[in-house]
């Protein structure tokens, strides 16, 4: 989590322009190499250097002009010019895309442009030609694609524990406990603890529980009544109502940390900083669990490695925001887009406003590709295998004579973790060479 920690970062009034510049500079090199290999005869041109009818490639940051996009200025306007929009979606048929680089910006047009598939903040390369009206007619969009990935280790040898019949290890994923809310069922949480610690079920179930080597709690573990914090002194009764959920969560974590390592990530409703990347929850909140060396308070996003398998996940804010400003069949498709864009939070800081204004880097850019990618606090459990295949269609016979498929051999297991308070469901993923062929859902 070194990339997501803000130990040396201080806010000194800086703006977000530095963040966008670092993002564009990073992806200009990536996309430039892809364009050079796939379209070697096509020049890369700055936006101000576009000429009418001349085919070229432009690389820039996408800005999505949205008619229903909410603005803080609308609250102070005397006359509202925008129609009312639902809170779940802000898309409109008149939305369009604009590409911007260091020299200028241009509107993207053409049948290849589907504004509902994109959001503000991603960096792409567009192959096409400039028009007389100042627009850029796009024939092909090139995305960064999946970043480099380390090879998946081969699991061989004897089981780590002689009492186990199988060599598989499992990582348990859970999110949305929401301890302290009306939807929280203490019995469900205790059943989860008993199952993970091997105090539930028959011998076969206990054998399976013994193979769980790590628990990841992916955000929204608490439901704190922040309405009690009105900037005034609160009564002893209200203090107890605020602290009781934290104490209950500490008791739950202490039971599990006595049996296995536990990583807890902050979420949107947890007592942590609002801006992404969220910093670890303070250990003083968990005096019982933090006494164990197996307890880790992690950042959000959270990246870790287990037996050569790289995990990366968030508490769900990134895909929740993408769902409001773009269309997709399901959450997994949104997660797949973030992988192919090489950016896990592209809408930050435009619509995902909770983002720290970095000046020297963009921590959400993916330099390496994980083997397992998860997002917490979703409506239902879903999983899909994302393959690293870059496809360049033969749109012009002058440069390509046939369809060109470049298989990169990258595989990512994408997982949508349901809210535990609503579903009573946790997810277990195997950490073995069956990672991409076998998956178990509990």
N, C-alpha and C positions, 0 to 999 in steps of 0.2 A: 504493500500500500504506500510505498514511498512517493509515488507520483501524485497521490491524492492527499498527502499530509501537507499542512500549511504552517509548518514550524517557522520557516524563515520569511513567510509572506506577510506583509503588512499593508493595510489599506491606507493610502496617502492621497486620496482624491482622484486616482487614475480612472480613465474611462475604458469602455470595452473595445475601442478601436485597436488597441494593442493585441487583444485576444484574436480578433478577426484577421489581423495582419499575420500573426504567427500561424494561424490555421491555413491561410492561403499560401504562405511561403512553404509550409510543410508539404501540402498536397500538390503544389506546382511541380516539384521535383518528381513526385510519384506519378502523376498523370502525364508529365512530359516524357518519362521513359516508356509508359504504356503506349502513348501516341506514336512515339518513334519506332516502336516494334510492330505495331499493328497498321499504322498508316505512314510509312516511311517517306512518301513523296508529298505529303500534305504539310505545308508550313504552319507553324504556330504563330498566331498574330495577336498583338494587344487589341483591345476593343477600339481604341482610337485609330488604329491602323487598318480597320476594315475598309474594303473597297467593294463597290457594287459588282455583283456577279462573280467575284473571285472566291473560290473555295479555299477554306482554311479551317483551322482549329483554334478555338478560343478557350482559355482556362480561367475560371473565375468562381466567385461565391454566388450562390443562388439567393435572390430575394424574392419572396412570394408576396405579391400584392393581393391582399384579401379585402373584400368589401365588408365582411362581417367581423373582421378582426377587432377585438375590443381595444380601446385606448383610454388611458387615464384622463385625457383631455375632454372626452365626451361627457364626463361627469360634471364638468364646469361649463359646458356649452349651453347656451340659452335655447337653441333649437336643435333637436336631434335629427341628424340627416341619415343615420343608419337605421335600418329596420331592426326589430328585436330579434335576437338570436338565442337559440337554446344553449344551455351551458355545456352540453356534451359535444357540440360540433359547431365550428365557425366557418365552414366551407360554403362557397357560392359558385355558381356556374360562370360568373364573370371574372374569377380569379385568373391571374396570369403570372408568368415567371420573368424575372429580370436577372441578367448575369452581370456581375460587377467585378472588375479587377482594379489594379492600382491606377489605371489610366482613365477609366470611365465605366459606363454601364450601357447595356443594350437589351431590348426586349426580345425574348425568344418566342418564335412562332413556328408552326408546322405541325403535321399530324403526329410526329414523334413526341411532342410535348404534351404531357398529361399532368397539369398542375396538381391534381389531387394526390399524386404519388410522391410529391416532394414537399419539403418545408424549407423555410429560411435558414441559412447557415451552412448547408452542405456545399462542398466544392466539387465541381464536375468539369469535364472537358466536352465541348459541343463542336461537332463537325458539321459544317454547312457553309452557307454563303450569305453575304450581306445583301439587303434589298434596297431599293431606291427610297423607300419610306423610312429608312433608318433602322428597321428591324433585322433580326438575324434568323434566316430560315434554317432550321436544324434538320439534318438528315440522320444523325446518330448522336446519342449521348453516351459518353464513356465515363463510368464510375471508377473509383479507386480499386474496388474489389477487396477480397479478403487479404489482410496483411500476412506477412510470412509467419509460418507456424512450425514449431518444433515437432519432430516426429513423435508419434505416440509410443511410449515404451511397451515392450513385450513383457507380459507377466509370466514369469517362469519360476520354477523352484517349488519348494515345499510350503505348506501353509505357515503363516506367521505364528499361529497358535496350534499346538499339537492336538488340542481338543476339537478343532474345527474340521469338518469334513470337506469344506470347500476353501478355495484360496481367495475368493472374491472379498473385496472390501467395499463398504457402502458409506456414502456421505448423505446424511439426512438434511433436507432443506425444508424449512417451515417459515411462514411469514404471517403477519396480521393476527397475532395473538390477542391484541387489544385488551389486555388485562385492565379491569376497572370500568369497562363499558357494559351497557345492558345486554349486548350480544355475546359477551364472554361467558362461556360455560366452563366453570372450574373442573367439572368432572372430565370433560374432554381433554383439558390440559394435563390433568393428572394421569389419565390413560396414556397420553403421549409420553409422559415422563416414565411411567412404569414399563411401557413397551421398549423405550430406548435403553433403559437400565436393566432389562432382562427380568423384570418382576411380573411379567404378564404372559399368558399363553402357555401352550404345551412345550415339550422339549424342542420341537422343530422351530417354533416361534422364538424360543430363547436362543437357539443356535443362530437364527437370523439376526437377532438383536446383538449377539456377540460380535457380529461382523460389521456393525456400524462403528466407524472409527472417528467420526466427526459430525458435529451438528452445526448448521448455519442458520441463524435466526435473522431473516432478511427484512427487518424494519417493521415499524408500527406495532411494537410489542406492548406499548402502553396506550391508554386512553385517558390522558390527564385532563381534568376539567379546568382549562385555562381561563374560563369565564370568572373564576373565583379570584384571579389575579387582576385586580382593577387599579393597581398602583397605591392601594391603601393597606393598612394593617388588617390582617384577617384573624378571625377567631380561632381558638384551639380546635374547634370542631371542623372548621374548613381546612385547617392545616392537616388534620388526620385524613380528610377526604383526598387531599392532594398527595400525601405520602404513602397511603395504604397500597395503591396499585404498584408503586415502586418496590415496596417491601415484599409483596406477593411475587413479583417477578424475580426478585433476588432469591427467594426461597426455591422457586422452580429451577432457576439456573444453577443454584448450588447443588441440587440433587443430581443434575445431569453432569455438571463438571466433575463431580466425584467419580464418574464412570468413564468420561471421554472428553476430548477437547471440544470447546464450544466457542464459536465466533458469533458475536452479536453486532448487527449493523444498525445504525440509526435510520429512522424513517421520517416521513413528512409530519407525523403526529407525535413523535418522540421528543423528549426534552433535550434537543441538540440544536446546533446552529441551523439556520434556515437555508443558507446558500449552499449550493453544490460546489465542490464535493463536501459532503457533511463529515465533520470530524468525529472521532470516536466518542461514545457516551462516557462520561467521567466515571472512573472506578469507585468514587465515593458513593455512587448510587447503588452499588452492589457490594456491600462489605462482606457478605457471605460467599458469593461466587468468586470475587477477586482474590480471596485467600488461597485459591487453587492456582497452580501454575498452568493448568489446562484452560483457563479462562482468558479470552482475548476480546477486547473491545475494539472493533474494526471500523474502518471508514465506509462511507457509501459514496461511490462504488467500492467494491471490495474485490481484490485480486489475491489469490494464493495458489500454491502448488502442493500437490500431494502425490508422491510416488511418480514424479515426472509428468503428471497430468495437471494442466493449468486451468484454473477456475476463474471466472470473472462474472460478477453479478451486481445488480442494483436493487434498491428497494421499490422500484417501479415508477418513480417520478418521470423518468425519461420517456418510457413508452406511453404512459398516461397522457403526457403532453402531446406526443405525436398523434395519438388517437383523436385529439380535438382538432388538429390542423391538417390532417391528411386522411386518406381512405385506405383501408386494408381489409382483407378477408378476416383476419384474426390478429391476435397479439403477436404470435410467432412470426408473421410476415413483417410486422413492424420491427421486431428484433433482428430479423434477417436483413432488413434494409440498413439498420445501423451498422451491422457487420460489413456489408458491401460498401457503405459510405466510409468505413473505417473511423467512425465517430459515434460514441455511445449516447451523446447528448447534443445532437446538431442544432436543436432549437434553442439551446442556451447561448446567449442570454436574451434572445428576441422574445419568445413567448414563455420559455422556461426561465423566468426572470431571476430566480434564485441561483445565481452563479457568481462566483468570486471573480473580480476583474484582474486576471493575471496579465502580466506585462511581458514575460519572457518565454511563455509556453502555453500550450493548450492541453491540460491533463487528460481530456476526454478523447484525444486522438489515439487510435489503436496502432501501436508500433508492432505488436505481436498479436497473433490470433490465438484465442483460448481454445481449449478442447471442449470445455463446458461453459455455456453462457446462460445465466438464469436471471429472471426478473420476478420480484416478489409482489404480493398484494394485488393479484389479478383475480378476475371473476371465476376462472376455472383452470383446471390442470390441462396443459397441452405440452406436447413435445414433438420436435421435428429435427431431422438431420439436415443441416445446411452444408451443401457441397461447394467447394471453392472452384467454380467453373466460370471462366470469363469468356463470353461469347461475343464475337465481332461479326455482325452480319455483312454479307456482301451486298452493299447498296450501290456500288458503282464498279462496273466491270473494268474500268481503267486501272484500279488499284487492286481489286480482289476478284478472282475468277470463280471462287467457290466459297461456301460458308467456312469460316475459320473457327475452330473450337480449340481453345487452349486449356487443357485440364491441368489444374495446379495441384491436385491431390490433397486438398485441405478438407477436413471434416470437423464440424462443430455440432455438438449436441445442444440445441436450444430448448430451454425449459421455462414454462410459465407456472409459477407457484401460486396456488389459490390461497385466498385469505382463510386462515385457520378458524377464525371466529365464526365464519359463515359456513364453511364446508367440513370442518373437523378433519382435514386432510393434510398430510405431510407427504413429501416426495423423497424417494431414495434412489440415488444414482450409483451404479456400480463403478468402481475404480479399477477396472481390469481391461484386458484386451477385448472384452465384449461390450465396451462402452458404447459402440455405435451399432451393435446388433441386438443387444439385450437391455431392457429397461424395466425396472420394477416400480410400481406405483402402489403406495400404501395409504 
